[in-house]
Amino acid sequence: MADQLYLSLWFPNFRLASLPEKLTSVLEQFAKVANNQGRIAVASAIPLGWNESPVFQRIFVNDDRSEDSDDSLAKNAVAEATEQLHDDMSYEFEAKWQLWQPEEGAEGFDSTWRLEPATVKVIGFGPEFDDASYEQNGHIRVDFGLDTPWVQDENDLDEDGQKRLQQNVEKLLAFVLSVEKHCGISSRLLWTESGEPLAEKLIARLQRVN
């Protein structure tokens, strides 16, 4: 069954004033792994808890019209969204990368795999947001959406499918390792909403295809 996948990050001696710098650093690592397709699509500032409406939100145009503008680059988008830093707010940035996804073929034919855009959310938490949930979620949490691109539980994989799945896993691990190397974190946790470790799901999946 598909499961939500997250990466939680904690930083040593963390202070709210350093949150924009840390968010920028994580988003820049994402952009590198996404092969420069990691421009910010949406930036939001949310007060108090998840049930509240954003007090700031900007949707960026990332097409030919925006080639001459750097507004959606991580540093500038973060600076705009976090202009007013508050202990009880979270700051959310949506970006996209390309992952292999199967496209069902006609009956009797194998699936065709295509690179499709997938949304990733990078969220920085103020210490008082949502009853200090950063203690469980991390100072910054990366929301990858459903873990389907890395597990493909519901699909039988042929040789090409196994190769595409492996490429998705390699991209995920490249991002995690890049954050670990360049962002000055003290600890990190890659986890699923159900609590089932992703590594165990991947091992189980590989055992089925082999």
C-alpha positions in Angstrom: 0.0 0.0 0.0 1.3 3.5 -0.9 2.7 5.5 2.0 3.7 9.1 2.6 7.4 9.6 2.6 9.3 12.2 4.6 12.8 13.4 5.4 13.2 15.2 8.8 16.2 17.3 9.5 17.6 18.7 12.7 20.3 21.3 13.1 22.8 21.8 16.0 22.2 24.9 18.2 19.3 25.8 16.0 17.8 29.4 16.2 14.8 30.7 14.3 17.0 33.5 12.7 19.0 30.8 10.9 15.9 29.1 9.3 16.0 31.0 6.0 19.7 30.1 5.5 18.9 26.4 6.3 15.9 26.3 4.0 17.9 27.9 1.2 20.6 25.3 1.6 18.3 22.4 1.5 16.4 23.8 -1.5 19.7 24.4 -3.4 20.7 20.7 -2.8 17.3 19.7 -4.2 17.9 21.9 -7.3 21.2 20.3 -8.0 19.8 16.8 -7.8 16.8 17.9 -9.9 19.3 18.9 -12.6 18.5 22.6 -12.3 14.7 22.0 -12.6 14.3 22.7 -8.9 13.0 26.3 -9.1 10.3 27.1 -6.5 6.8 26.7 -7.7 4.9 27.9 -4.6 6.0 29.6 -1.4 3.7 29.9 1.6 3.8 31.1 5.2 1.3 29.4 7.5 0.5 30.6 11.0 -0.2 28.6 14.2 -1.1 25.2 12.7 -2.1 23.3 9.6 -5.7 24.2 9.7 -4.9 27.9 9.2 -4.9 29.7 5.9 -1.5 31.0 4.6 -0.8 34.6 5.5 1.6 34.8 2.6 1.5 32.8 -0.6 3.1 33.3 -4.0 2.8 31.1 -7.1 5.8 31.4 -9.4 5.6 31.2 -13.2 8.4 28.9 -14.3 8.3 28.9 -18.1 9.6 31.0 -21.0 8.1 34.1 -19.5 10.2 33.8 -16.3 13.6 33.2 -18.0 14.8 36.7 -17.3 13.6 36.6 -13.6 15.3 34.9 -10.7 12.4 35.3 -8.3 11.8 31.6 -8.1 15.4 30.7 -7.2 15.6 29.3 -3.7 17.5 32.2 -2.1 15.1 34.9 -3.4 11.9 32.9 -2.8 12.9 32.1 0.8 13.9 35.7 1.5 10.5 36.9 0.4 8.4 34.3 2.3 10.4 34.6 5.5 10.6 38.4 5.5 8.6 38.3 8.7 9.9 35.5 10.9 7.7 34.3 13.7 8.0 31.5 16.2 4.5 30.2 15.5 4.7 30.0 11.7 5.9 27.4 9.2 7.3 28.2 5.8 6.6 25.9 2.9 8.2 25.7 -0.5 7.1 23.5 -3.4 9.4 22.4 -6.1 9.4 19.7 -8.7 11.7 17.0 -10.0 11.4 14.3 -12.7 10.8 10.7 -11.6 10.1 7.6 -13.7 6.5 6.5 -13.7 4.8 3.7 -15.6 2.2 4.4 -18.2 -0.1 1.5 -18.7 0.2 0.0 -22.1 -2.5 -1.6 -24.1 -3.6 -5.1 -23.2 -0.9 -7.6 -23.9 1.8 -4.9 -23.9 4.3 -3.9 -21.2 4.1 -0.6 -19.5 6.0 2.4 -20.9 8.0 4.3 -18.4 8.1 8.1 -18.7 9.8 10.9 -16.7 7.0 12.8 -15.0 7.1 15.9 -12.7 6.6 15.1 -9.0 6.1 17.7 -6.3 8.3 17.9 -3.3 7.6 20.2 -0.3 10.3 21.6 1.9 8.9 23.0 5.2 10.7 25.0 7.9 9.0 25.1 11.3 9.0 27.9 13.9 9.5 26.5 17.4 5.9 27.3 18.4 4.1 26.2 15.2 1.6 23.3 15.7 2.4 22.9 19.4 6.2 22.6 18.8 5.8 19.7 16.4 9.3 20.3 15.1 10.5 18.0 17.9 9.0 15.1 15.9 9.0 16.6 12.4 12.5 18.2 12.4 13.5 21.8 12.1 12.9 21.2 8.4 10.8 18.5 6.9 10.8 17.4 3.3 7.6 15.9 2.0 8.1 13.6 -1.0 4.5 12.6 -1.4 3.6 8.9 -1.8 6.5 6.4 -1.9 5.1 4.8 -5.0 7.9 6.0 -7.4 10.5 4.2 -5.1 8.5 1.0 -4.3 5.9 0.4 -7.0 4.0 -2.0 -4.8 1.1 -2.5 -7.2 3.1 -3.0 -10.4 4.9 -6.1 -11.7 8.2 -4.9 -12.9 10.1 -6.2 -16.0 13.8 -5.6 -16.5 13.2 -2.0 -17.7 10.9 -1.3 -14.8 13.5 -2.5 -12.3 16.0 -0.2 -14.0 13.7 2.8 -13.7 12.8 2.1 -10.1 16.5 1.9 -9.3 17.1 5.3 -11.0 14.4 6.8 -8.8 15.9 5.4 -5.7 19.4 6.7 -6.7 17.9 10.2 -7.1 16.3 10.1 -3.7 19.5 8.9 -2.0 21.6 11.4 -3.9 19.4 14.2 -2.4 19.5 12.8 1.1 23.3 12.4 1.0 23.8 15.8 -0.5 21.8 17.4 2.3 23.8 15.3 4.8 27.1 16.5 3.3 26.4 20.2 2.6 23.7 21.5 5.0 25.3 21.1 8.4 22.6 18.9 9.9 23.0 17.2 13.3 20.6 14.3 12.4 18.1 13.2 9.8 15.4 10.6 9.5 13.9 9.2 6.3 10.5 7.9 7.4 7.0 6.9 6.3 3.7 7.8 7.7 2.9 4.2 8.6 6.2 3.9 10.5 7.3 1.1 8.2 11.0 1.8 7.3 11.6 2.6 3.6 14.7 0.4 3.5 12.7 -2.6 4.5 10.1 -1.9 1.9 12.8 -1.5 -0.8 14.4 -4.8 0.3 11.0 -6.6 0.2 10.4 -5.1 -3.3 13.7 -6.3 -4.6 13.2 -9.7 -3.3 9.9 -9.9 -5.2 11.4 -8.8 -8.5 14.4 -11.1 -8.1 
